[in-house]
Amino acid sequence: VSASATDEGNRVVVIGAGFAGLATMRALTGSGADVTLVDRNVYSTFQPLLYQVATGGLNPGDVAYSVRGFVRKRHGRFRHGTVANIDTAGRTVALADGGTLDYDYLVLATGVTVNYFGIPGAAEHTRALYTRAEAIALRDELMGALERVASGRGRDDLTVVIVGGGATGVEMAGTVAELRTAGLAAAFPEINPARVRVLLVEQGPELLSPFHPRLRSYALRQLLDRHVDVRLNTAIRKVTSDSVVLDDGETVHSDLTVWAAGVAAPAGLKAWGLPQREGGRIAVGHDLRVDGQPRIFAAGDIARIDDQPLPQLAQPALQAGQHVAQQIKRLMDGQPTIGFRYHDKGSMATIGRGAAVVELSNGAIRFTGVSAWLTWLGLHIVTLLGGRNRISALVNLGWRYLAWPSGSGVIVGDVTE
Ligand SMILES: Cc1cc2nc3c(=O)[nH]c(=O)nc-3n(C[C@H](O)[C@H](O)[C@H](O)COP(=O)(O)OP(=O)(O)OC[C@H]3O[C@@H](n4cnc5c(N)ncnc54)[C@H](O)[C@@H]3O)c2cc1C
């Protein structure tokens, strides 16, 4: 792949402290690059465990890691702020607070956000699970709904509808169902568990579609065993404050609707004037440079290579972030860039206690059940950023699964009425 960064300069601005942005910064350490990391939050979020925060299994701090702590160890800088625009000709990044940052190389690692697909009422009446704040809001609303039923205010039942049968939807449905079977009796003796309903709606014919058929049917069976009402081949037509309308016209009462149906680039990205592909993802070449922009790279969920659609997962983001750092080093050394090759290390999803699916080595190894769950648990704890987070997450998850029968397995916040 060609190179055409002409004049000297080592100022690198990385936008986004997620898997991709942190990997870029980590791999640039000691390279001589002058790196500034920008994020709208002062923490990096470990999204794979957000559903545990949303169901009261983990504290919000367990999945958040200080960016300043990370940056200090890498001898770079952190700038808290939201990127509002980019001036590619002047090579500056404009922040919403009025600040600007000059760059010689820019790395876009902003991730993506929830996609409502234009479904009426979805944005207004559902809860998403993309940020730490959303996970807390979801937890508080769930707890508030349980308190309402327990105190006999309003309806005497509770329905949680989860839209989307991917990993997030399956994990959320499985955990809420377990909360009902394992935790409710002790914590809410007033509530009849049979009056708490969990409905999972998926418009495709299968759950966990990227996984092998055997693993998909295992996940479905596990959810059915946990008394989750699974509706496949069912799309949502409309959402209201207390219902979802299905495409066959049926209206289902819903006290809490969770939207886990898909992702898209944030709407504001359009204004940055960069080329975009489907889902609004930024168009990059094989070396992960943005099309037509020799000094701008994109990595992670937000980037889309034309003929190489990578899954929007942590591993591709990490590997792409590292690759971007290597290309910046090559350009600073006057060398041409080289193409990115993704090494699929596997994927996994969990349904609940003792139940998960694991696929490794391009599908050569597949397993389910307790061993898969322990693998899932171990890998997520190990890959959590920061030693303290690893310990606190291990303690909190251990506590959750052991203490449920005693009624103290849930971390609480301020319930919403
Ligand atoms: C609920 C959930 C569960 C998931 N589970 C798994 C899983 O089990 N396994 C797996 O591999 N993947 C999972 N994923 C996907 C995985 O989290 C993403 O693929 C990964 O986070 C992508 O990394 P990224 O660096 O591209 O973006 P992100 O991790 O999303 O990071 C983007 C960063 O950019 C910042 N940012 C965005 N816009 C701006 C702006 N304008 N200005 C400043 N900062 C900005 C954000 O604050 C954020 O810190 C899950 C995702 C979700 C939402």
The ligand as an SDF file (V2000), in Angstrom:
LIG
                    3D

 53 58  0  0  0  0  0  0  0  0999 V2000
  -23.6610   -4.1780   25.4760 C   0  0  0  0  0  0  0  0  0  0  0  0
  -22.4830   -4.5840   24.6300 C   0  0  0  0  0  0  0  0  0  0  0  0
  -21.9020   -5.8370   24.8090 C   0  0  0  0  0  0  0  0  0  0  0  0
  -20.8180   -6.2380   24.0360 C   0  0  0  0  0  0  0  0  0  0  0  0
  -20.2660   -7.4780   24.2490 N   0  0  0  0  0  0  0  0  0  0  0  0
  -19.1560   -7.8410   23.5590 C   0  0  0  0  0  0  0  0  0  0  0  0
  -18.5080   -9.0800   23.8180 C   0  0  0  0  0  0  0  0  0  0  0  0
  -18.9410   -9.8700   24.6790 O   0  0  0  0  0  0  0  0  0  0  0  0
  -17.3840   -9.3800   23.1070 N   0  0  0  0  0  0  0  0  0  0  0  0
  -16.8780   -8.5310   22.1680 C   0  0  0  0  0  0  0  0  0  0  0  0
  -15.8380   -8.8290   21.5680 O   0  0  0  0  0  0  0  0  0  0  0  0
  -17.4730   -7.3640   21.8980 N   0  0  0  0  0  0  0  0  0  0  0  0
  -18.5980   -6.9940   22.5590 C   0  0  0  0  0  0  0  0  0  0  0  0
  -19.1960   -5.7930   22.2890 N   0  0  0  0  0  0  0  0  0  0  0  0
  -18.6460   -4.9450   21.2130 C   0  0  0  0  0  0  0  0  0  0  0  0
  -17.4130   -4.2050   21.6830 C   0  0  0  0  0  0  0  0  0  0  0  0
  -17.6780   -3.5930   22.9210 O   0  0  0  0  0  0  0  0  0  0  0  0
  -17.0680   -3.1890   20.5980 C   0  0  0  0  0  0  0  0  0  0  0  0
  -16.8200   -3.8750   19.4080 O   0  0  0  0  0  0  0  0  0  0  0  0
  -15.8340   -2.3820   21.0020 C   0  0  0  0  0  0  0  0  0  0  0  0
  -16.0930   -1.6290   22.1570 O   0  0  0  0  0  0  0  0  0  0  0  0
  -15.4190   -1.4470   19.8790 C   0  0  0  0  0  0  0  0  0  0  0  0
  -14.3100   -0.7260   20.2740 O   0  0  0  0  0  0  0  0  0  0  0  0
  -14.0380    0.7240   19.7030 P   0  0  0  0  0  0  0  0  0  0  0  0
  -12.7220    1.1300   20.2690 O   0  0  0  0  0  0  0  0  0  0  0  0
  -14.2240    0.7440   18.2490 O   0  0  0  0  0  0  0  0  0  0  0  0
  -15.1940    1.6570   20.2930 O   0  0  0  0  0  0  0  0  0  0  0  0
  -15.6940    1.8840   21.7760 P   0  0  0  0  0  0  0  0  0  0  0  0
  -15.2070    0.8440   22.7140 O   0  0  0  0  0  0  0  0  0  0  0  0
  -17.1570    2.1070   21.6530 O   0  0  0  0  0  0  0  0  0  0  0  0
  -14.9800    3.2560   22.2120 O   0  0  0  0  0  0  0  0  0  0  0  0
  -15.2770    4.4750   21.6080 C   0  0  0  0  0  0  0  0  0  0  0  0
  -14.8640    5.6150   22.5210 C   0  0  0  0  0  0  0  0  0  0  0  0
  -14.9780    6.8400   21.8010 O   0  0  0  0  0  0  0  0  0  0  0  0
  -15.5440    7.8350   22.6140 C   0  0  0  0  0  0  0  0  0  0  0  0
  -16.1820    8.8100   21.7240 N   0  0  0  0  0  0  0  0  0  0  0  0
  -17.1520    8.5520   20.8040 C   0  0  0  0  0  0  0  0  0  0  0  0
  -17.4620    9.6610   20.1290 N   0  0  0  0  0  0  0  0  0  0  0  0
  -16.6590   10.6530   20.6260 C   0  0  0  0  0  0  0  0  0  0  0  0
  -16.5180   12.0350   20.3200 C   0  0  0  0  0  0  0  0  0  0  0  0
  -17.2220   12.6350   19.3700 N   0  0  0  0  0  0  0  0  0  0  0  0
  -15.6170   12.7450   21.0230 N   0  0  0  0  0  0  0  0  0  0  0  0
  -14.8760   12.1690   21.9940 C   0  0  0  0  0  0  0  0  0  0  0  0
  -14.9790   10.8440   22.3050 N   0  0  0  0  0  0  0  0  0  0  0  0
  -15.8510   10.1060   21.6250 C   0  0  0  0  0  0  0  0  0  0  0  0
  -16.5090    7.0630   23.5020 C   0  0  0  0  0  0  0  0  0  0  0  0
  -16.7690    7.7770   24.7010 O   0  0  0  0  0  0  0  0  0  0  0  0
  -15.7510    5.7540   23.7500 C   0  0  0  0  0  0  0  0  0  0  0  0
  -14.9500    5.8140   24.9020 O   0  0  0  0  0  0  0  0  0  0  0  0
  -20.3040   -5.3720   23.0510 C   0  0  0  0  0  0  0  0  0  0  0  0
  -20.8760   -4.1130   22.8600 C   0  0  0  0  0  0  0  0  0  0  0  0
  -21.9550   -3.7130   23.6450 C   0  0  0  0  0  0  0  0  0  0  0  0
  -22.5690   -2.3590   23.4320 C   0  0  0  0  0  0  0  0  0  0  0  0
  1  2  1  0
  2  3  1  0
  2 52  2  0
  3  4  2  0
  4  5  1  0
  4 50  1  0
  5  6  2  0
  6  7  1  0
  6 13  1  0
  7  8  2  0
  7  9  1  0
  9 10  1  0
 10 11  2  0
 10 12  1  0
 12 13  2  0
 13 14  1  0
 14 15  1  0
 14 50  1  0
 15 16  1  0
 16 17  1  0
 16 18  1  0
 18 19  1  0
 18 20  1  0
 20 21  1  0
 20 22  1  0
 22 23  1  0
 23 24  1  0
 24 25  2  0
 24 26  1  0
 24 27  1  0
 27 28  1  0
 28 29  2  0
 28 30  1  0
 28 31  1  0
 31 32  1  0
 32 33  1  0
 33 34  1  0
 33 48  1  0
 34 35  1  0
 35 36  1  0
 35 46  1  0
 36 37  1  0
 36 45  1  0
 37 38  2  0
 38 39  1  0
 39 40  1  0
 39 45  2  0
 40 41  1  0
 40 42  2  0
 42 43  1  0
 43 44  2  0
 44 45  1  0
 46 47  1  0
 46 48  1  0
 48 49  1  0
 50 51  2  0
 51 52  1  0
 52 53  1  0
M  END
$$$$
